[in-house]
């Protein structure tokens, strides 16, 4: 049981890292969308917006998995 708890804690740490990295990537995509550039056209703007939104969606998914793992860990400790 201790081994299972350690595995869940490692998963929590990994998913939190993945979420943070995806949030940082999403920020860079958003900055590319917002900052004015002369050569940027409509298709590039749409692509940056979709990429930013997709990364934010995956970030939310990662933190949802973290929350689920924390509840599993709490149930396991009881």
C-alpha positions in Angstrom: 0.0 0.0 0.0 2.9 2.3 0.7 4.3 1.6 -2.8 0.9 2.6 -4.3 0.8 5.8 -2.4 4.3 6.7 -3.6 3.3 6.0 -7.1 0.3 8.3 -6.8 2.4 11.0 -5.4 4.8 10.7 -8.3 1.9 10.9 -10.7 0.7 14.0 -9.0 4.1 15.7 -9.3 4.4 14.7 -13.0 0.9 16.0 -13.9 1.5 19.2 -12.1 4.8 19.7 -14.1 3.0 18.9 -17.3 0.2 21.4 -16.5 2.7 24.1 -15.7 4.7 23.5 -18.9 1.5 23.6 -20.9 0.4 26.8 -19.3 3.8 28.4 -20.1 3.5 27.2 -23.8 0.0 28.6 -23.9 1.3 31.9 -22.6 3.9 32.1 -25.4 1.2 31.3 -28.0 -1.0 34.0 -26.6 1.8 36.5 -26.6 2.4 35.6 -30.3 -1.3 36.3 -30.9 -1.5 39.6 -29.1 1.8 41.2 -30.0 1.6 43.2 -33.2 3.7 42.0 -36.1 3.5 43.3 -39.7 3.9 39.9 -41.4 1.2 38.1 -39.4 -1.9 37.2 -41.4 -5.3 36.0 -40.4 -4.5 32.3 -40.7 -1.5 32.6 -38.4 -3.6 34.5 -35.9 -6.3 31.8 -35.9 -3.6 29.1 -35.6 -2.0 30.8 -32.6 -5.4 31.3 -30.9 -6.4 27.6 -31.4 -3.0 26.5 -30.2 -3.3 28.7 -27.1 -6.8 27.4 -26.3 -5.8 23.8 -26.9 -2.9 24.1 -24.5 -5.1 25.7 -21.9 -7.6 22.8 -22.3 -4.9 20.3 -21.8 -3.7 22.3 -18.7 -7.1 22.1 -17.2 -7.2 18.3 -18.0 -3.8 17.8 -16.2 -5.0 19.6 -13.1 -8.3 17.7 -13.2 -6.2 14.4 -13.2 -4.1 15.9 -10.3 -7.3 16.5 -8.3 -8.5 13.0 -9.0 -5.2 11.5 -7.9 -5.3 13.6 -4.7 -8.7 12.2 -3.8 -7.3 8.6 -4.5 -4.4 9.3 -2.3 -6.7 10.7 0.4 -8.9 7.6 0.2 -5.9 5.3 0.3 -4.6 7.0 3.5 -7.9 6.5 5.3 
